[in-house]
Amino acid sequence: MAKILVTGGAGYIGSVLVPMLLNEGHEVVVLDNFMYRQNSLLDCCNSKKLTIVRGDTRNEKLIDWLFYDHSIEFVFPLAAIVGAPACDQNPITSATINVNGVMEVSQQRLTNKKWFPKIIFPNTNSGYGIGQEGAYCTEDSPLNPISLYGRQKVEAEKMVLKTGNAVVLRLATVFGISPRMRLDLLVNDFVFRAVNDRFVVLFEAHFRRNFIHIRDVARAFMHCMENFETMKNQAYNVGLSDANLSKLELCQEIKKQVPGFYFHEAEIGQDPDKRNYIVSNQKIEATGFKPQHSLQDGIAELIKGYQIVRNNKYTNT
């Protein structure tokens, strides 16, 4: 069993991934500053294999202390200011966390010649920006991020791959229930509106995205651990191959489970998020990874979850 450092381990993805790792018998060290006052890992505190460190990835002395005995085998740098609006609100903070914070943990690989921690880094496929009409974005497609968040994550990806001991996952838009819930993600947001407001107004409803369930994201990290040597030093798109959907098509899927949901495409107005692309996930599928949770499963899960979550405070902005 491996010893794994998960930065941002109490966040949206981390609070699903960490319990999975513990259940598999791994030793997990979570570094998180708990900036959203979340208590998402309380149910894991009975595990003797879990260590919680309250701190910041930008703290050089703290990072050196965590790595001092060279016992950490894998690093999952999840700590980030996530999403274009959050980064636009805090451009300096996001740069120091999304780029410099990742550099702190990845530099351990470069400065320790006899010790090689393996890095599995989550990027976003929003780095593709605006794709060509009808053409799938593959891992060889040019990266052309159109947001500050996208540019920071692309910069961090390049830095991580330079270590020579990393796998990069370019994640589709994630959806699903997490102990550290987020409503500022497209599927999560639209289902919340369908359940609570019963309507949504769409701007540029033809814009397309790819989607992936949060539990499949966690499974992708574990798949990379198990197949690290054959997958390392490459990037992989991670999404549902049958879920390259426009916003209009997404709403149609939600309406199948929330019949009273009304959506209207505005003739005037623009979506500030200009991302529009379809993505191929064939590369990671060729390694044996297949998602287990469909978009329809995730919508059903969210509908149930929103009987519990009644307010919209669960965002990154």
ZIURKA-V977720 format. One record per pair of residues at least 24 apart in sequence whose ideal C-beta (glycine too) atoms are under 10 Angstrom apart, sorted by the first residue. I is the first residue (numbers start at 1). GAP is how many residues later the second one is. Records with the same first field share a line. If there is no record, write none. Layout:
BEGIN
I=GAP / GAP
END
This chain:
BEGIN
1=24 / 25 / 26 / 48 / 72
2=24 / 25 / 26 / 69 / 70 / 71 / 72 / 116 / 223 / 226
3=24 / 25 / 26 / 46 / 48 / 66 / 68 / 69 / 70 / 71 / 114
4=24 / 25 / 26 / 45 / 68 / 69 / 70 / 71 / 72 / 113 / 114 / 116 / 217 / 221
5=24 / 25 / 26 / 46 / 48 / 58 / 61 / 62 / 66 / 67 / 68 / 69 / 70 / 71 / 72 / 100 / 103 / 112 / 114
6=24 / 25 / 26 / 68 / 69 / 70 / 71 / 72 / 73 / 114 / 215
7=24 / 25 / 26 / 46 / 48 / 49 / 50 / 56 / 59 / 68 / 69 / 70 / 71 / 72 / 73 / 90 / 94 / 95 / 97 / 98
8=24 / 25 / 27 / 49 / 68 / 69 / 70 / 71 / 72 / 73 / 74 / 89 / 93 / 114 / 172
9=31 / 32 / 35 / 41 / 43 / 44 / 67 / 69 / 70 / 171
10=24 / 25 / 26 / 28 / 29 / 30 / 31 / 32 / 34 / 42 / 44 / 68 / 69 / 169 / 170
11=24 / 25 / 27 / 29 / 67 / 68 / 69 / 71 / 167 / 168 / 169 / 171 / 305
12=24 / 26 / 28 / 66 / 70 / 162 / 164 / 166 / 167 / 168 / 169 / 170 / 172 / 173 / 176 / 202 / 205 / 302 / 304
13=63 / 65 / 67 / 69 / 109 / 158 / 161 / 165 / 167 / 169 / 201 / 202 / 204 / 205 / 208
14=26 / 27 / 62 / 64 / 65 / 108 / 164 / 165 / 166 / 204
15=24 / 25 / 26 / 27 / 28 / 29 / 63 / 163 / 164 / 165 / 166 / 199 / 203
16=24 / 158 / 160 / 161 / 162 / 163 / 164 / 197 / 198 / 199 / 201 / 202 / 203
17=59 / 61 / 105 / 161 / 197 / 198 / 200 / 201 / 202 / 203 / 204 / 205
18=26 / 29 / 32 / 34 / 58 / 60 / 161 / 200
19=24 / 25 / 28 / 31 / 160 / 199
20=195 / 198 / 199 / 201 / 202
21=26 / 28 / 29 / 53 / 55 / 197 / 200 / 201 / 204
22=24 / 25 / 26 / 27 / 28
23=24 / 26
24=25 / 198 / 201 / 202
25=24
26=24 / 47 / 48 / 196 / 199
27=24 / 44 / 45 / 46
28=24 / 46 / 48
29=24 / 37 / 42 / 43 / 46
30=24 / 46 / 48
31=24 / 25 / 26 / 28 / 31 / 32 / 35 / 44 / 46 / 47 / 48 / 70 / 74
32=24 / 25 / 46 / 47 / 148
33=24 / 25 / 26 / 46 / 64
34=146
35=44 / 46 / 58 / 62 / 281
36=144 / 146 / 277 / 278 / 279 / 280
38=140 / 141 / 142 / 143 / 276
39=140 / 141
40=138 / 139 / 140 / 141
41=138 / 139
42=137
43=136
44=135
56=40 / 41 / 45 / 48
57=39 / 40 / 41 / 43 / 44 / 45 / 46 / 47 / 48
58=35 / 38 / 39 / 42 / 43 / 45 / 46
59=42 / 45
60=40 / 44 / 47
62=42
63=38 / 41 / 42 / 44 / 45
64=40 / 44 / 47
66=38 / 39 / 42
67=37 / 38 / 40 / 41 / 44 / 45 / 48 / 50
69=46
70=38 / 42 / 44 / 45 / 46 / 47
71=44 / 46
72=33 / 36 / 43 / 45 / 46
73=42 / 43 / 44 / 45 / 152 / 155
74=43 / 44 / 45 / 46 / 147 / 150 / 151 / 154
75=27 / 30 / 31 / 33 / 34 / 42 / 43 / 44 / 45 / 46 / 85 / 88 / 90 / 91
76=29 / 42 / 43 / 44 / 45 / 46 / 93 / 145 / 148 / 149
77=24 / 25 / 26 / 27 / 28 / 29 / 42 / 43 / 44 / 45 / 79 / 83 / 89
78=24 / 42 / 43 / 44 / 143
79=25 / 26
80=42 / 44 / 69 / 72 / 73 / 76 / 236
81=67 / 68 / 71 / 235 / 236
82=40 / 42 / 67 / 71 / 92 / 100 / 102 / 103 / 234
83=41 / 43 / 64 / 66 / 99 / 101 / 102 / 190 / 232 / 233 / 234
84=40 / 42 / 61 / 62 / 63 / 64 / 65 / 66 / 100 / 188 / 189 / 190 / 191 / 233
85=62 / 64 / 99 / 187 / 188 / 230 / 231 / 232
86=62 / 63 / 98 / 229 / 230 / 231
87=60 / 61 / 62 / 63 / 64 / 65 / 66 / 229 / 230
88=59 / 60 / 61 / 184 / 229
89=227 / 228
90=58 / 227
91=57 / 58 / 61
94=54 / 55 / 58
95=53 / 56 / 57 / 60
96=56
97=55 / 59
98=50 / 51 / 53 / 54 / 55 / 57 / 58
99=52 / 53 / 54 / 56 / 57 / 60
100=52 / 56 / 59
101=55
102=50 / 51 / 53 / 54 / 55 / 57 / 58
103=52 / 53 / 56 / 57
105=55 / 58
106=50 / 53 / 54 / 55 / 56 / 57 / 59 / 60
107=52 / 56
108=55
109=51 / 53 / 54 / 55 / 56 / 57
110=49 / 52 / 53 / 54 / 55
116=47 / 48 / 49
117=46 / 48 / 49
118=45 / 47 / 48 / 49 / 106 / 107 / 110 / 111 / 114
119=41 / 42 / 44 / 45 / 46 / 47 / 48 / 49 / 109 / 113
120=40 / 46 / 47 / 48 / 49 / 100 / 101 / 102 / 103 / 104 / 105 / 108 / 111 / 112
121=32 / 35 / 36 / 38 / 39 / 40 / 42 / 45 / 46 / 47 / 48 / 49 / 103 / 114
122=31 / 34 / 35 / 46 / 47 / 48 / 49 / 52 / 95 / 98 / 99 / 116
123=27 / 30 / 31 / 33 / 34 / 35 / 37 / 45 / 46 / 47 / 48 / 112 / 113 / 114 / 115
124=25 / 26 / 28 / 29 / 30 / 33 / 45 / 46 / 47 / 48 / 49 / 50 / 151
125=25 / 28 / 44 / 45 / 46 / 47 / 48 / 84 / 85 / 87 / 110 / 112 / 113 / 114 / 150 / 152 / 154 / 156
126=24 / 27 / 28 / 44 / 45 / 46 / 47 / 83 / 147 / 149 / 151
127=24 / 26 / 27 / 28 / 30 / 43 / 108 / 148 / 150
128=26 / 42 / 82 / 109 / 147 / 148 / 149 / 150 / 151
129=25 / 145 / 146 / 147 / 148
130=77 / 144 / 145 / 146 / 147
131=77 / 144 / 145 / 146 / 147 / 148
132=145 / 146
133=75 / 143 / 144 / 145
134=144
135=142 / 143 / 145
136=74 / 101 / 105 / 108 / 141 / 142 / 143 / 144 / 145 / 146
137=33 / 73 / 100 / 107 / 140 / 141 / 142 / 143
138=97 / 99 / 141 / 142 / 143 / 144 / 145
139=29 / 31 / 95 / 96 / 97 / 98 / 140 / 141 / 142 / 143 / 144 / 145
140=95 / 140 / 143
141=96 / 136 / 138 / 139
143=27 / 92
144=133
145=130
146=127 / 128 / 129 / 130
147=125 / 126 / 127 / 128
150=125
157=78
160=73 / 75
161=71 / 72 / 73 / 74
162=71
163=69 / 70
164=68 / 69
165=63 / 67 / 68
166=58 / 62 / 65 / 66 / 67 / 68 / 69
167=53 / 54 / 56 / 57 / 58 / 60 / 61 / 63 / 64 / 65 / 66 / 67 / 68 / 69 / 117
168=56 / 63 / 64 / 65 / 66 / 67 / 68 / 70
169=43 / 48 / 51 / 52 / 54 / 55 / 62 / 66 / 67 / 68 / 69 / 115
170=40 / 65 / 66 / 67 / 68 / 69 / 109 / 111 / 113 / 114
171=39 / 40 / 41 / 43 / 45 / 46 / 49 / 65 / 66 / 67 / 68
172=37 / 38 / 39 / 40 / 41 / 44 / 45 / 65 / 66 / 67 / 68 / 69 / 71 / 72 / 107 / 109 / 119
173=36 / 37 / 38 / 39 / 66 / 70 / 72 / 77 / 102
174=37 / 38 / 39 / 40 / 41 / 42 / 43 / 64 / 65 / 124
175=36 / 37 / 38 / 39 / 42 / 65 / 68 / 75 / 118 / 120 / 122 / 123 / 124 / 126 / 127
176=35 / 36 / 37 / 38 / 39 / 40 / 41 / 42 / 117 / 119 / 121 / 122 / 123 / 125 / 126 / 129
177=36 / 37 / 38 / 121 / 124 / 125 / 127 / 128 / 129 / 131 / 132
178=36 / 37 / 40 / 127 / 136
180=134
181=121 / 124 / 125 / 127 / 128 / 132 / 133 / 134
182=32 / 132 / 133 / 134
183=119 / 123 / 126 / 128 / 129 / 130 / 131 / 132 / 133
184=128 / 130 / 131 / 132 / 133
185=26 / 29 / 130 / 131
186=25 / 59 / 61 / 64 / 87 / 89
187=24 / 25 / 26 / 56 / 58 / 63 / 66 / 67 / 108 / 111 / 112 / 115
188=26 / 110 / 111 / 114 / 117 / 118 / 121 / 126 / 127
189=113 / 123 / 126
190=57 / 60 / 61 / 63 / 64 / 68 / 71 / 73 / 109 / 112
191=59 / 60 / 62 / 63 / 66 / 67 / 70 / 107 / 108 / 109 / 110 / 111 / 112 / 114 / 115
192=110 / 111 / 113 / 114 / 117 / 118 / 119 / 120 / 122
193=58 / 61 / 65 / 68 / 70 / 113 / 119
194=57 / 60 / 61 / 63 / 64 / 65 / 66 / 67 / 68 / 69 / 105 / 108 / 109 / 112
195=59 / 62 / 63 / 65 / 66 / 107 / 108 / 109 / 110 / 111 / 112 / 114 / 115
196=110 / 113 / 114 / 115 / 116
197=64 / 65 / 115
198=60 / 62 / 63 / 64 / 65
199=61 / 62 / 63 / 64 / 65
200=47 / 51 / 54 / 61 / 62 / 63 / 64
201=61 / 62 / 63 / 64 / 65 / 68
202=44 / 45 / 46 / 48 / 49 / 61 / 62 / 63 / 64 / 67 / 69
203=44 / 62 / 63 / 64 / 65 / 66 / 67 / 68 / 69 / 70
204=42 / 43 / 44 / 61 / 62 / 65 / 66 / 67 / 68 / 69 / 70 / 72
205=41 / 42 / 43 / 44 / 45 / 46 / 58 / 59 / 60 / 61 / 66
206=40 / 41 / 42 / 43 / 59 / 70
207=39 / 40 / 41 / 64 / 66 / 67 / 68 / 69 / 70
208=36 / 37 / 38 / 39 / 40 / 41 / 42 / 67 / 68 / 69 / 70 / 71
209=30 / 34 / 35 / 36 / 37 / 38 / 41 / 64 / 66 / 67 / 68 / 69 / 70
210=27 / 28 / 29 / 30 / 31 / 32 / 33 / 34 / 35 / 67 / 68 / 69 / 70 / 71
211=28 / 29 / 31 / 32 / 33 / 34 / 39 / 68 / 80 / 83 / 84 / 87
212=25 / 26 / 27 / 28 / 31 / 67 / 69 / 79 / 81 / 83 / 86
213=26 / 27 / 30 / 78 / 79 / 80 / 81 / 82 / 84 / 85 / 88
214=79 / 84 / 87
215=76 / 77 / 78 / 82 / 83 / 86
216=24 / 73 / 74 / 75 / 76 / 77 / 78 / 82
217=74 / 76
219=70 / 71 / 72 / 73 / 74
220=64 / 69 / 71
222=67
223=61 / 64 / 65 / 66 / 67
224=60 / 63 / 65
226=61 / 62 / 63
227=57 / 60 / 61 / 62
230=57 / 58
231=52 / 53 / 56 / 58
234=49 / 50 / 53
235=48 / 49
236=45 / 46 / 47 / 48 / 49 / 50 / 51 / 53
237=42 / 43 / 44 / 45 / 46 / 47 / 48
238=41 / 43 / 45 / 46 / 47 / 51 / 53
239=39 / 40 / 41 / 42 / 45 / 52
240=39 / 41 / 51 / 53 / 54 / 55 / 58
241=38 / 39 / 40 / 41 / 44 / 49 / 50
242=39 / 49 / 52 / 53
243=36 / 38 / 48 / 51 / 52 / 53 / 55
244=33 / 34 / 35 / 36 / 37
245=33 / 50
246=30 / 32
247=24 / 29
249=46
250=45 / 49
253=41 / 42 / 43 / 45 / 46
254=41 / 42 / 45 / 48 / 49
255=44
256=40 / 43
257=39 / 42 / 43 / 45 / 46
258=41 / 45
END
